[in-house]
Amino acid sequence: MSAIFAGLKVIDCASFIAAPGAATVLADFGADVLKVEPIGGDTFRNLWQTQGQPRAVENYPWLQANRSRRGLALKLGTPDGNAVLRRLVEGADVFITNTPLPARRRLGIDYEALAPLNERLIYASFTAYGETGREADKPGFDSLAWWARSGLMDQVKGDASLPPGRSVPGMGDYPSAMAFYGAIVTALYRRERTGKGGHVSSHLMVNGLWSNAYLAQAKLCGADIPRRVPREQSPNPLMCHYRTRDDRWLIVSLLNGDEQWPVFAERLGLGSLKADARFATGASRAENAPELIAIIDDIVAGRTLDEWRGILDGHGLTFGFVANLDDMLTDPQVAATDTLVRFENEELMTVNSPIFVDGETKRRPGRAPGIGEHSDQVLAELGFSREAVAEMRAKGIVAG
């Protein structure tokens, strides 16, 4: 198991995906992560059963976002519950939360309440829209604050005449989790130098704009952002996608078009067009783009995706294909790169976190905890007697 974060104690007092996702990466590299959730369980546990979600025998979103940690069910906002949390915080290295700011203050888990308990504590705060401004207290999900607010929802659609594109669940949360992880690790590095903890934060809105930074920076530099046109009218046929005979999509990304066009044309069987004045330069290809796209459409439609991959591979052409989730199960490159890993002691697989460190073997993922699955164990470690734990159970302060 990786020893990078061995001995690091992390309290995951967060819900849904982005904030817990950062804790998962810490756990992958050896941290001891404790999930603190309400007595009745984190509401995220129920997402997989809501209308429109894929059906499976496993609670897959909970399994992915909350693997490799222990679980404590605790009623915060009560004297006894907060006494338990304070004792946890006194011995913790990182406290992670995405509880809305007003609720943090009400429950007594805001930075001002917890920081005085432990000068080495990294208080990691994740929100939808940041911690300042009139929307600081506003809750939100990645579909709202990351996808819609950033301009991505407006831009990522077939063309400007179509309705805004819908996001995939967690699409903004998982990359935001990596930014949040980076904030935490940066604070840990600072603590190594100063001995002091502190407050770090990230939010969905800034992560969304960061993901859309190419076009956002263009706008900041005064550019007029063109509206998307239908694929058949794309301005660059060498940066486009084409349907194959087996109804798959081949996507090409030939940035060095003037050098790569002759090679691409030859591989497509369009050698006679290499010197055609309509397509010989980037400017002429743009001027005649619909015509060239139609020609390539006809050619690509004559073969399967696998056939085209065999024809185009090995010639310095940057291309790919639009994968579906079935492809993930059989993709040899996914298998070769440990992108999918097995849970400990079982055949079920999960998506690996996207950071690899030479010489370090990540912890084998462990099952996400049941509601308060490790409550007794954690409370005993904190020094609570069996009688004290039994009394807290009777009062509804702990569960599991």
PyMOL commands that set and color helices and strands:
alter all, ss='L'
color gray80, all
select helices_A, chain A and resi 18-28+43-49+60-65+79-90+101-107+111-117+142-148+152-155+173-194+204-211+213-220+231-233+257-268+271-273+282-287+289-300+305-312+325-330+332-336+375-381+386-394
alter helices_A, ss='H'
color red, helices_A
select strands_A, chain A and resi 9-13+32-37+70-74+94-97+122-127+198-203+239-243+249-253+319-321+340-342+349-351+398-399
alter strands_A, ss='S'
color yellow, strands_A
deselect
rebuild
show_as cartoon
